Each structure stands twice: as C-alpha cells, then as structure tokens.
Amino acid sequence: MHVRYVDLPAAKSVPGGTILEYPTQTQDCRTLERFAIRTLESGMHTPEITHHSHESFWIVTSGEGTMRHDGENFDVRARDMIITPPGAAHSLTAGDSPVKWFDLAFHSAVWKIAADALENGVGEPHGDVAQDRPSLIQGETLPPQVGDTCYRYPHARPHSTLDHWDQNSSEPGARAADHVHESHEEFWYIHEGSGHVEQNGRIFEVSAGDLIGHAPGVHHTLIAEKESIRWYCFCMNRWLMPLVKDALAA
C-alpha cells in the first residue's frame, strides 16, 4: 500500500475547518479503517462525536486547544495523543491558533470480536507504560524528534487496539527500520522530508504526506538520502491478529 499525498483530492471543508481523508478502505492493507488529517480554525469547535464500534486515536501535530472527553475537559497541544474508547463522547475546541491533528481508527470488526480480550488485557506492555487506559498521553514527555531516533508513545497496549505509535527521524545516508513482521501489518506516515522505501527489493520514492502500508511477511526499510526524514510508525495490536484475521480477510 502506498497512498501518495500528491494524488489525494483537496481537503474537504467541514464546520470550523477541513478534513483530508486517505482512501484506506480501498487498499490491500485491511486493519486500518480510517486515517485523516483534520484542521480546526482558532476559536472553533468540532461537534460532539461518539463512535460505538471502535477506538479513536487523535494525535495533535500543531496548535493547542481544549478537549472535552467523556464529560471531562483538559488542554491538548502539539504531539499529544488522545485515546477514546467506544461509546465515549468527545469534542475539541481550538485556542488562539488553528489545531491540526491525525484522526485514525482500526477496523471496527476488531473491537466487536476482541472486546472481552481487550478488557482483560491482550499482549504485553512495553517500556514505561502509562497505566489505567489513559485518554491523554502528553507528547512533551517524549524527547525531541531529531537525529537518528525512534521514540514510542507509552500507552496501555494490552487494553487498546493500538500496538504502538512511534515518532522517528533519520539523517541523510541512514537506512532505518530494516525488518519484517510475520503476522501483522505496519503503517508509516511521512511527516517531513523525502526518501525511498524498499519492500521485498522493490524501491519507490516517498515524500511528506505519504502513507505506506507493509503487509505481513514483507521486508521493509526506509532510506534517507539527500535530506532528513521524520515519520510515524504505527500498527494494530499484534496480539489481536489470531482473533480477528478471518474477519479482516472477509
């Protein structure tokens, strides 16, 4: 899967801002149901949103505002991640500057099939994991995204459909993330810069705004050449795959 930013239509106008939706449901990678980039003009607010069949993940890339989440208010700013479980109402009000964020969700069949397993905890924590299924993970707790680095957002993975969200950066000449996953898909979003991705020996150009999906068994790596690259790496909770692989293949 390779969705090129330059091939996408213009962002759609919605009340208070815009939304740019990536056509994830027409691609060969099935676990990602929604990936969009949203903006909200200063002083504006989104309508109250409730999803009943999947978790929602918002990652703020610029600006700051106030999030109302399941009846509570808290401030959000660039690099923050907000995890919203099914059934929880949420909305966002922009502050003095526009807010821009990623809006993503995994296939709705996953939560329906694996809800009990997620309630009990599926898989293993990694690193200093934030406890109690947090709704807000503050990005300011992570180091700056510079040099040849990979930093992982801490979250309660056993209770979430999100396996990980990593922020990565590579300097010119680096060959990064050289690996393969046998049982699950992985996705990369190129945030800044350009370079090449290699999948099982096939090499293609990528640039800012591109979304790349790696199927199970596909060896993949990112090659930074003339400029630095910053990108995000994420995937669905790999421990759920045995439970939901038949539904995803349907």
C-alpha positions in Angstrom: 0.0 0.0 0.0 1.3 3.5 -0.9 -1.1 6.4 -0.8 0.7 9.4 -2.2 -0.2 12.8 -0.9 0.1 14.4 -4.3 -2.6 12.1 -5.6 -5.2 13.0 -2.9 -8.0 15.4 -3.6 -8.2 18.7 -1.8 -9.2 18.7 1.8 -13.0 18.9 2.4 -14.5 21.8 4.2 -16.3 20.9 7.4 -17.8 23.2 10.0 -14.9 25.1 11.6 -12.1 23.6 9.5 -11.1 20.9 7.0 -10.6 17.2 6.7 -8.3 15.3 4.3 -9.3 11.6 4.2 -6.9 8.9 3.0 -8.6 6.0 1.0 -7.5 3.3 3.4 -10.5 1.0 2.8 -9.7 0.5 -0.9 -6.1 -0.6 -0.2 -4.6 -4.1 0.2 -3.9 -3.5 3.9 -7.1 -4.2 5.9 -6.5 -3.3 9.5 -6.6 0.4 9.1 -10.2 1.7 8.7 -9.7 5.4 8.9 -6.8 7.8 8.5 -7.4 11.5 8.1 -5.7 14.9 8.7 -8.1 17.4 10.3 -7.8 21.1 11.0 -9.9 23.4 13.2 -9.7 27.1 13.0 -9.0 29.2 16.1 -11.9 29.6 18.4 -14.0 27.0 16.6 -15.1 23.6 17.9 -16.0 20.2 16.5 -19.4 18.7 17.1 -19.6 16.1 19.8 -18.5 12.7 18.4 -19.3 9.2 19.7 -18.0 6.0 18.0 -19.7 2.8 19.1 -17.6 0.2 17.2 -14.0 1.3 17.5 -11.4 3.2 19.4 -10.4 6.6 18.1 -6.9 8.0 18.1 -6.1 11.7 17.7 -2.5 12.9 17.6 -2.1 16.7 17.6 0.5 18.0 15.2 0.2 21.7 15.8 -1.7 24.3 17.7 -3.5 23.9 21.1 -7.0 23.7 22.4 -9.4 22.1 24.9 -10.6 18.6 24.6 -13.9 17.5 26.2 -13.7 13.8 26.7 -16.4 11.7 28.3 -17.6 14.6 30.4 -14.1 16.0 31.4 -12.2 18.9 30.0 -8.4 19.1 29.5 -5.9 21.0 27.5 -4.2 19.5 24.5 -1.2 20.7 22.5 1.2 19.6 19.7 2.4 16.0 20.0 -0.3 14.9 22.4 -2.2 11.7 21.8 -5.8 11.2 22.8 -7.3 7.7 23.0 -11.1 7.5 23.0 -12.8 4.1 23.7 -16.1 3.2 22.0 -19.1 5.0 23.5 -17.2 7.9 24.9 -18.3 11.3 23.6 -15.6 13.7 22.7 -15.1 17.1 21.0 -12.3 19.7 20.5 -12.2 23.5 20.8 -9.3 25.3 19.2 -7.5 28.0 21.2 -5.9 31.2 19.8 -4.3 29.3 16.8 -5.7 26.6 14.5 -5.3 23.0 15.6 -4.1 20.2 13.2 -4.3 16.5 14.1 -4.3 13.0 12.8 -7.5 11.0 13.2 -7.2 7.3 12.9 -9.1 4.1 13.8 -8.6 0.4 13.2 -11.2 -1.9 11.6 -14.5 -1.9 13.5 -14.7 -5.7 13.4 -11.6 -5.8 15.7 -13.4 -4.2 18.7 -16.6 -6.2 18.2 -14.7 -9.5 18.1 -12.0 -8.8 20.7 -13.8 -6.6 23.2 -13.6 -9.1 26.0 -10.0 -9.9 25.3 -9.1 -6.2 25.4 -11.0 -5.7 28.6 -8.8 -8.5 30.2 -5.6 -7.3 28.6 -4.2 -8.7 25.4 -0.4 -8.8 24.9 2.5 -7.4 26.9 3.2 -3.8 27.9 6.4 -2.2 26.6 8.6 0.4 28.3 7.3 2.7 30.9 3.6 2.2 30.0 1.1 4.7 31.1 -1.4 2.9 33.3 -5.2 2.9 33.7 -6.0 3.1 30.0 -5.2 6.8 29.6 -7.2 9.2 27.5 -4.3 11.7 27.2 -0.6 10.9 26.6 1.4 14.1 26.6 3.9 14.4 23.8 6.1 16.8 25.8 7.2 13.8 27.9 9.0 12.4 24.8 12.4 13.7 23.6 12.7 16.0 20.6 12.4 14.2 17.2 16.0 14.8 15.9 18.9 12.8 14.5 18.6 9.1 14.0 15.9 8.3 16.7 12.8 6.2 17.5 10.6 7.1 20.4 7.5 5.3 21.4 4.4 6.8 23.0 3.7 5.0 26.2 0.2 3.6 26.5 -1.7 0.6 27.9 -1.3 -1.6 24.8 -2.9 -4.7 26.4 -6.2 -2.8 26.7 -6.1 -1.0 23.3 -6.3 -1.8 19.6 -3.2 0.3 19.1 0.0 -1.7 19.3 2.3 1.3 19.1 2.8 4.8 17.8 6.4 5.7 17.2 7.9 9.0 16.2 11.1 8.5 14.1 13.7 10.6 12.4 16.6 9.7 10.1 19.5 11.8 8.8 20.8 11.7 5.2 22.5 8.4 4.4 20.6 6.4 7.0 18.9 3.1 6.4 16.2 2.7 9.1 13.6 0.3 10.3 15.1 -2.7 8.4 12.8 -5.5 9.4 9.8 -7.7 8.7 6.6 -8.7 10.6 5.2 -12.2 10.0 1.7 -11.7 11.4 0.6 -8.1 11.3 0.5 -5.0 9.1 2.5 -1.9 9.9 1.9 1.7 8.6 4.3 4.6 8.1 3.3 8.2 7.6 6.0 10.6 6.2 5.7 13.8 8.2 8.6 15.7 6.8 11.3 15.2 4.1 11.6 12.6 1.4 13.5 9.4 0.5 12.8 5.8 -0.6 11.0 2.8 0.9 12.1 -0.7 0.0 9.6 -3.6 0.2 11.0 -7.0 -0.6 13.5 -5.5 -3.0 11.0 -3.1 -4.7 12.2 0.5 -4.2 9.9 3.6 -4.6 10.0 7.3 -3.7 8.1 8.7 -0.7 7.6 12.3 0.4 5.8 14.3 3.1 2.2 13.4 3.4 2.5 9.8 2.0 1.0 6.9 3.9 2.7 3.5 3.4 1.4 0.1 4.5 3.5 -3.0 4.9 1.7 -6.4 4.7 2.8 -9.4 6.8 5.9 -11.1 5.5 7.0 -8.1 3.5 10.6 -7.0 4.4 10.7 -3.2 4.6 13.1 -0.4 5.2 13.3 3.4 4.9 16.2 5.1 3.1 17.1 8.8 3.8 19.2 10.2 1.1 19.6 14.0 0.5 17.5 15.3 3.4 16.4 14.3 6.8 13.1 12.4 7.2 10.6 12.4 10.1 7.9 9.8 10.1 5.5 8.0 12.3 5.2 4.2 12.6 2.0 2.5 13.9 0.0 -0.7 13.8 -2.9 -2.5 15.3 -2.3 -4.6 18.5 -0.5 -7.6 17.1 -1.8 -9.8 19.8 -5.3 -9.5 18.4 -4.5 -10.9 15.0 -5.3 -14.6 15.8 -8.7 -13.5 17.0 -9.7 -11.2 14.0 -7.7 -12.4 11.0 -10.7 -14.3 9.5 -12.9 -11.2 9.8 -10.3 -8.9 8.3 -9.9 -11.3 5.3 -13.7 -11.4 4.6 
